[in-house]
Amino acid sequence: MRTQVGIVGAGPAGLLLAQMLAQRGIESVVIEAKSRAHVEGRIRAGLLEQGSVETLTEAGVAERLHREGLVHHGLALRFAGRETRIDLSGLTGGKVVTIYGQQEAVKDMIAARLAAGLPLLFDCADVAVHDIATNRPRITFVQDGAAREIACDVIAGCDGFHGICRAAIPPADLAIFDRIYPFAWLGILARSRPMSEELIYARHADGFALATMRSQAISRLYLQCAPDEDLSLWSDDRIWDALRKRLGAAAGELQEGPILQRGVTAMRSFVAEPMRHGRLFLAGDAAHIVPPTGAKGMNLAIADVRVLVRALEAFFAGRGEGLMDSYSATCLDRVWKVQRFSWWMTQLLHRYDGDDAFEERVRLAELDYLAGSAAGRTTLAENYVGLPYAA
């Protein structure tokens, strides 16, 4: 099989890249190790920056997003028995964020690609990339028991943190920056009316809590917990009691309902540099991970794709490799700004075991500063709705 761009991974980065390349007449083949049902069923992030919504709209895969997505103009911070609203739109010239599950965006992009009759291969085993330092890289895999190979000009590694693409880069050519946090999130999906029309971030002596939603009838709620938390110790009653306490919920504000799903999400910050090796380009979680506090994971993947599409369009149009050469530096400039914001939100709102009274007071003082400072709230809002894309 021969194509221009071989894409490993059918997550948001890989699917969006394929969609945007197709709009520009550039051929690609997407291969995915998991089944279509598995990919479409993975519950992941659910908040899109305004720029991400605009990108998906430009890509032609946002019709359902605009119909079903929940637009938010602000968010609330709760701490020390008080609440401060961050007016996202008012502080950023009208920008908003939109709640729309990552798996729903993935479904939309899969449907668009299959409807166009373009190659999207699921259940691919033993995936490997070869000759990535040459001008003729290859991807090999096994599907339906048969060994297959894709010859291509470029490989896009969009296969996530545990994928094979980053591991194919010689360790001596890759710098890794990693921080693992000493806590995790216990997350639930519940059939209950959302606590508020906007997200609520709460800092409490017992730990962080977050109230968000997936629809007007489905709530997504999180509690800070230990990385090795035993879910069997968390009954429904214990979960709801902890949420009510940490969120400072007034009577009737937090509606209980059947818990449809529960799980523990690890927290880490991770960056691999550079994001290019020869003709292999990393995008999304293959190159970087952010803690979910800032809601940046999928948005950062979309930002990578925008840069990569522009570079590949120039390359295949015969305008050289200049933008390909600058791909990594352009992406990493945004990646590190987003890492800073996600780290800042995480350290500000979570309880760190072993913190002394000084550190606790400093965090509360910073929250109090945000509550009283338009400049502080503007900084948070600008980062939350999404920084401008590179020119």
Secondary structure as GFF3:
##gff-version 3
##sequence-region A 1 391
A	DSSP	beta_strand	5	8	.	.	.	ID=ss1
A	DSSP	alpha_helix	12	23	.	.	.	ID=ss2
A	DSSP	beta_strand	28	31	.	.	.	ID=ss3
A	DSSP	alpha_helix	36	41	.	.	.	ID=ss4
A	DSSP	beta_strand	47	49	.	.	.	ID=ss5
A	DSSP	alpha_helix	50	58	.	.	.	ID=ss6
A	DSSP	alpha_helix	63	68	.	.	.	ID=ss7
A	DSSP	beta_strand	70	72	.	.	.	ID=ss8
A	DSSP	beta_strand	75	79	.	.	.	ID=ss9
A	DSSP	beta_strand	82	86	.	.	.	ID=ss10
A	DSSP	alpha_helix	88	91	.	.	.	ID=ss11
A	DSSP	beta_strand	97	99	.	.	.	ID=ss12
A	DSSP	alpha_helix	102	115	.	.	.	ID=ss13
A	DSSP	beta_strand	120	121	.	.	.	ID=ss14
A	DSSP	beta_strand	125	130	.	.	.	ID=ss15
A	DSSP	beta_strand	138	143	.	.	.	ID=ss16
A	DSSP	beta_strand	146	151	.	.	.	ID=ss17
A	DSSP	beta_strand	154	157	.	.	.	ID=ss18
A	DSSP	three_ten_helix	166	168	.	.	.	ID=ss19
A	DSSP	three_ten_helix	171	173	.	.	.	ID=ss20
A	DSSP	beta_strand	175	190	.	.	.	ID=ss21
A	DSSP	beta_strand	199	202	.	.	.	ID=ss22
A	DSSP	beta_strand	209	213	.	.	.	ID=ss23
A	DSSP	beta_strand	219	225	.	.	.	ID=ss24
A	DSSP	three_ten_helix	231	233	.	.	.	ID=ss25
A	DSSP	alpha_helix	236	246	.	.	.	ID=ss26
A	DSSP	beta_strand	259	273	.	.	.	ID=ss27
A	DSSP	beta_strand	276	277	.	.	.	ID=ss28
A	DSSP	beta_strand	280	282	.	.	.	ID=ss29
A	DSSP	three_ten_helix	284	286	.	.	.	ID=ss30
A	DSSP	beta_strand	288	289	.	.	.	ID=ss31
A	DSSP	three_ten_helix	292	294	.	.	.	ID=ss32
A	DSSP	alpha_helix	297	316	.	.	.	ID=ss33
A	DSSP	alpha_helix	322	325	.	.	.	ID=ss34
A	DSSP	alpha_helix	327	349	.	.	.	ID=ss35
A	DSSP	alpha_helix	357	372	.	.	.	ID=ss36
A	DSSP	alpha_helix	374	385	.	.	.	ID=ss37
###
